[in-house]
Amino acid sequence: MIDASKSLWEQVGKFLSSIIEKTFETVYKNVAKPIEKAVMDLIKRITSGEGRGQIVETFGLLGVAMVTFIGSEYLARGLQITLRKLAGIFNVYQKRFTIRVRGRGEAKGEPAGVGAGASGGGSGGYTYTMTFNLGYPLRKIADEMEKYSGEYRRALIYGMSIWACQPMTRLANSLWRNVLPVELPTLAELREITRRHMPIKEKFEEHLDIMRRYLALYGYNDEVISWLTTPVTEEGWFVTIVDRFGNKRRIPISLLYELPTPSDIARMMIHDLFTVPGKPELAFQSFKTAMSMKGYYEDIAKFYYLLHYKYPSMSDLWEFSCRTVAKQTWVSVKPTKEEDLGAERVYSPVQLQGVYGLTRFAGEDVADKLNKIIQDVLRHYAKWHDYAPFAWLDNWTADNLIYLDLMADIPMRIDARWMYKWKVPIPKEIADLTKSDYFDEKALFLIVTSRGMHPRWIEPITIAECMNALAEERTYARTGVINAFKEGFMALDGLSKTLSHLTDVKILDKKVPVRFLEGEVKLLALRAKYDRALDILRDYFRDLLRGVTENIIPFDGMTESLKVEVKAIAQALKLPNLALDESYYKLYEPVAESLRKVRTVERIRYWYRYMLYKILYRFSEGYMSEEEFNKTIDEIVKNAKLTDEEKQVFTEVAKLMYEGFYKKTLADGILHKVRRGVIDPKKAKEELVKLGLTEDLAEALIEKSVKIYTLSISTLLSYAEYVDIPEEFVKRKLEWMGVPKDEIHIILQVFRIRPLRDERAKMIRSVIDAYIDGYITKELFQENLKNLGKSPREIEILTEFADFEKSQANAKLAIDAILNRLRRGAITLEQAKRELKKYVVDEALIDAMIEKYVRTSVWSPDKLVSMAEYVPIDLEKLKKKAEMFGYPEDEVKLYPAYTLARNLNEEIGRIITELVYLYVYDVIDEETLRKEIDKVRTLDGEIKKYGVDWIVIDDIEKELIVKRAKFRKLREQAKS
């Protein structure tokens, strides 16, 4: 039924909608469109300010409304007529529907606590026939349409009347406003005006009464009015708290008063406005009281309190963290809790050094400590500073980690320049990037990039910084080039070219020229030319001046020569402004004259210096009289411009030298007599004392002159190896030579042992060998060492050495025994390895010993080939074996074919014999014989897979076989 109704109404709906749509379209075109135009023109005039007056336009608006009255009537009548016509058409169509309803029910009951129950059920049905007239709904709607136009007109007039009376309402309100309350002030306005009169007590009370009267007009209950108007002076309408000075302060309860915001209360708490000295517990009590009056539970109040604290800036936190790691904090005060606020395990800044302070002066240690601080502390602070701890995008990191990473400053470019210049070591992480353990241009490139430089300027700036580090060396190179030009070892063109391109350096794998700017090159070349001119002229002037002072040339000749030279140099070097300042050099003339006189006297003194020594020497030795000496000295003093004091010094020195030479000559004669034995030392001493020498000096001179022969200590010790020298004699000799007593004892020990040292060493070695070989006990070994003169410490060391050698010898014997048993096959390889591990720690060494000492039998490739005649051998394994034996690759490839040929040799021979017989007895002809032989020796062409053309039978053998077959055939024919 539903499906049938649906299909029916779809068809009816489409038909009716098309008719109604066309009807409305016709009405709109003929009636609604002109009305719409009139209304839009009126609205446009009013909104644009071009109206014809309020009254006129109002009547115009009423006229438009009257048009709508008529239009609505036309529209309603048109639709009514249309629908009734349609109803008459569809009235002949009726549809009858038969509806059959069936039902079934079942019930079951079990009363609680009874323990029993019952159930039952039933079913039934009803048939209903419904008739549907298609025209009835249209007729019903047409009847209703007759009422709609009247209802529309009444509603429009009613609405317009309400709005038309609005101005009259405002006028009435103005007339009655002071008789009856027309408009009441809002609660906020009442409270605000009352508050503004609080400073004026009488006005405040008056406005409180006014506020209560207006609240009553609102209909508020008296109790509610008291909430809004009770002043703080009333008992029970305030809460008392205590401020930081101990004064009691009231917080009003009435809604008349404004309370501080929660943020203001939290800031008051932070600024200790509630804190009473000596009673810190009252602070939180007052704070929680104030916050509770704003409706905040004490836990939420504490959150507000915590929220209003300022955090240290991230830069300050980073600086403090670095101080902590560097152990430079100094405050020793520890944090304190406020009620239950604050962490449990806390440290003072000084104590933090023990947790995060560096342990060694290394960048890695500092990085580890700072990373630990970031992990434990700073990342939380970054979140509290509103930086997200999570990543916003894939393949990126969190905002707070970005900020934390940016807190560590990257070295400035000037720092990078110095690191590059001094080639300092760099951290391993940077070295892994740059492939260098030291700071180079790639590390500088990383710093320039990290500083946020524009990508297109990174390489030029890196190169510039590297070149800047070479500025000093470039200056040295410049000086060298200029010096080469100045000294005449380079032409001007070469100087300019060299300065324009000194050399190339490799920076970031690019050749970068080291050079000066064009202007710099010109200025440096000019400086070099002036330096060259100055060098030449300075040297020339110096030599000319020396010539003047040495009386070689006159002063005028010097200036003339300089003038000529300056002119020549100016022309040669193209320095037009270079010229001799003659007025300046004329000032040198008196100086040159004074210098000439001084140089003359200096030369005279120089010559006299050598002459004076000879004169003094001759006078002291008696070759010149005193009169001659004085006359000569007078001449020297006069010519050399010496003073009387210098003359007196010469005279006194001459007398002193004369007396000294005289005494020395007499003393030498006495000492010579002693050496020749003419007089004894005693007599010589007396003579020397008479000359004025002290006794000590006389004895020393005699000892120096008289040579005493004696044997040295080392000579005595070496002689003791060949002749018998008494120990007492050696002891006296040592005492006479002044050897200290503690050293005499040591030398005597060497004296006793040295003749027997070789035999003693051999004896000690024999005793050690006997102990190692087990021929003597340890006690006897140690006793023998003691008898051989070894000290207890030496005996202890030698015993340890012998025990070690003995254990090594035993271990070697055990290892040899194990390897011998393995060679004989008495034990397996695994057993041998287990036994050897008891003596050898290195497993690789065990394998090497087994390889070296135990022979391993391995079949050669040829043996395997021979075995292949009787057992199957994998040809690939055979090739690998040949490769292992080191056979060349081309020979290894032949082994499969060789194996096959060796295995089939006999069978191939038998087949050839049969083929020969078949040919002899004319079963096959010669051509068939040849073909069959080829098939046999090539295995019907399969032999090429093995890399050869044939096996067993080569081409020559093939021809010989055919020839032999022919001969046998002839023999058989001859027999018959």
Stockholm file with secondary structure:
# STOCKHOLM 1.0

chainA/1-976         MIDASKSLWEQVGKFLSSIIEKTFETVYKNVAKPIEKAVMDLIKRITSGEGRGQIVETFGLLGVAMVTFIGSEYLARGLQITLRKLAGIFNVYQKRFTIRVRGRGEAKGEPAGVGAGASGGGSGGYTYTMTFNLGYPLRKIADEMEKYSGEYRRALIYGMSIWACQPMTRLANSLWRNVLPVELPTLAELREITRRHMPIKEKFEEHLDIMRRYLALYGYNDEVISWLTTPVTEEGWFVTIVDRFGNKRRIPISLLYELPTPSDIARMMIHDLFTVPGKPELAFQSFKTAMSMKGYYEDIAKFYYLLHYKYPSMSDLWEFSCRTVAKQTWVSVKPTKEEDLGAERVYSPVQLQGVYGLTRFAGEDVADKLNKIIQDVLRHYAKWHDYAPFAWLDNWTADNLIYLDLMADIPMRIDARWMYKWKVPIPKEIADLTKSDYFDEKALFLIVTSRGMHPRWIEPITIAECMNALAEERTYARTGVINAFKEGFMALDGLSKTLSHLTDVKILDKKVPVRFLEGEVKLLALRAKYDRALDILRDYFRDLLRGVTENIIPFDGMTESLKVEVKAIAQALKLPNLALDESYYKLYEPVAESLRKVRTVERIRYWYRYMLYKILYRFSEGYMSEEEFNKTIDEIVKNAKLTDEEKQVFTEVAKLMYEGFYKKTLADGILHKVRRGVIDPKKAKEELVKLGLTEDLAEALIEKSVKIYTLSISTLLSYAEYVDIPEEFVKRKLEWMGVPKDEIHIILQVFRIRPLRDERAKMIRSVIDAYIDGYITKELFQENLKNLGKSPREIEILTEFADFEKSQANAKLAIDAILNRLRRGAITLEQAKRELKKYVVDEALIDAMIEKYVRTSVWSPDKLVSMAEYVPIDLEKLKKKAEMFGYPEDEVKLYPAYTLARNLNEEIGRIITELVYLYVYDVIDEETLRKEIDKVRTLDGEIKKYGVDWIVIDDIEKELIVKRAKFRKLREQAKS
#=GR chainA/1-976 SS CHHHHHHHHHHHHHHHHHHHHHHHHHHIIIIIHHHHHHHHHHHHHHHHTCCSCHHHHHHHHHHHHHHHHHHHHHHHHHHHHHHHHHHHHHTTCEEEEEEEEEEEEEEEECCTTTCCCEEEEEEEEEEEEEEEETTHHHHHHHHHHHHHHHHHHHHHHHHHHHHHTHHHHHHHHHHHTTTSCCSCCCHHHHHHHHHHTTTSHHHHHHHHHHHHHHHHHHTCCHHHHHHHHCCTTSTTSEEEEECTTSCEEEEECSTTSCCCCHHHHHHHHHTTSSCBTTBTHHHHHHHHHHHHHTTCCHHHHHHHHHHTSCCCCHHHHHHHHHHHHTTCCCCCCCCCCBTTBSCSSCCCTTTHHHHHCCSSSCHHHHHHHHHHHIIIIIHHHHHHTTCCSSBSSTTCCBHHHHHHHHHSCCCCHHHHHHHHHHTCBCCHHHHHHHTCSBCCHHHHHHHHHHTTCCHHHHHHHHHHHHHHHTHHHHHHHHHHHHHHHHTTSSCHHHHHHHHHCCEEEEETTEEEEECCCHHHHHHHHHHHHHHHHHHHHHHHHHHHHHHHHTTSSCHHHHHHHHHHHHHHHHHHHTCTTCCCCHHHHHTHHHHHHHHHHHHHHHHHHHHHHHHHHHHHHHHHTTSSCHHHHHHHHHHHHHHTTCCHHHHHHHHHHHHHHHHHHHHHHHHHHHHHHHHHTSSCHHHHHHHHHHTTCCHHHHHHHHHHHSCCCCCCHHHHHHHTTTSCCCHHHHHHHHHHTTCCHHHHHHHHHHHHHGGGHHHHHHHHHHHHHHHHHTSSCHHHHHHHHHHTTCCHHHHHHHHHHHHHHHHHHHHHHHHHHHHHHHHHTSSCHHHHHHHHTTTCCCHHHHHHHHHHHSCCCCCCHHHHHHHTTTSCCCHHHHHHHHHHTTCCHHHHTTHHHHHHHHHHHHHHHHHHHHHHHHHHTTSSCHHHHHHHHHHHHTTTTGGGGGTCSCSSCCHHHHHHHHHHHHHHHHHHHHHC
#=GC SS_cons         CHHHHHHHHHHHHHHHHHHHHHHHHHHIIIIIHHHHHHHHHHHHHHHHTCCSCHHHHHHHHHHHHHHHHHHHHHHHHHHHHHHHHHHHHHTTCEEEEEEEEEEEEEEEECCTTTCCCEEEEEEEEEEEEEEEETTHHHHHHHHHHHHHHHHHHHHHHHHHHHHHTHHHHHHHHHHHTTTSCCSCCCHHHHHHHHHHTTTSHHHHHHHHHHHHHHHHHHTCCHHHHHHHHCCTTSTTSEEEEECTTSCEEEEECSTTSCCCCHHHHHHHHHTTSSCBTTBTHHHHHHHHHHHHHTTCCHHHHHHHHHHTSCCCCHHHHHHHHHHHHTTCCCCCCCCCCBTTBSCSSCCCTTTHHHHHCCSSSCHHHHHHHHHHHIIIIIHHHHHHTTCCSSBSSTTCCBHHHHHHHHHSCCCCHHHHHHHHHHTCBCCHHHHHHHTCSBCCHHHHHHHHHHTTCCHHHHHHHHHHHHHHHTHHHHHHHHHHHHHHHHTTSSCHHHHHHHHHCCEEEEETTEEEEECCCHHHHHHHHHHHHHHHHHHHHHHHHHHHHHHHHTTSSCHHHHHHHHHHHHHHHHHHHTCTTCCCCHHHHHTHHHHHHHHHHHHHHHHHHHHHHHHHHHHHHHHHTTSSCHHHHHHHHHHHHHHTTCCHHHHHHHHHHHHHHHHHHHHHHHHHHHHHHHHHTSSCHHHHHHHHHHTTCCHHHHHHHHHHHSCCCCCCHHHHHHHTTTSCCCHHHHHHHHHHTTCCHHHHHHHHHHHHHGGGHHHHHHHHHHHHHHHHHTSSCHHHHHHHHHHTTCCHHHHHHHHHHHHHHHHHHHHHHHHHHHHHHHHHTSSCHHHHHHHHTTTCCCHHHHHHHHHHHSCCCCCCHHHHHHHTTTSCCCHHHHHHHHHHTTCCHHHHTTHHHHHHHHHHHHHHHHHHHHHHHHHHTTSSCHHHHHHHHHHHHTTTTGGGGGTCSCSSCCHHHHHHHHHHHHHHHHHHHHHC
//
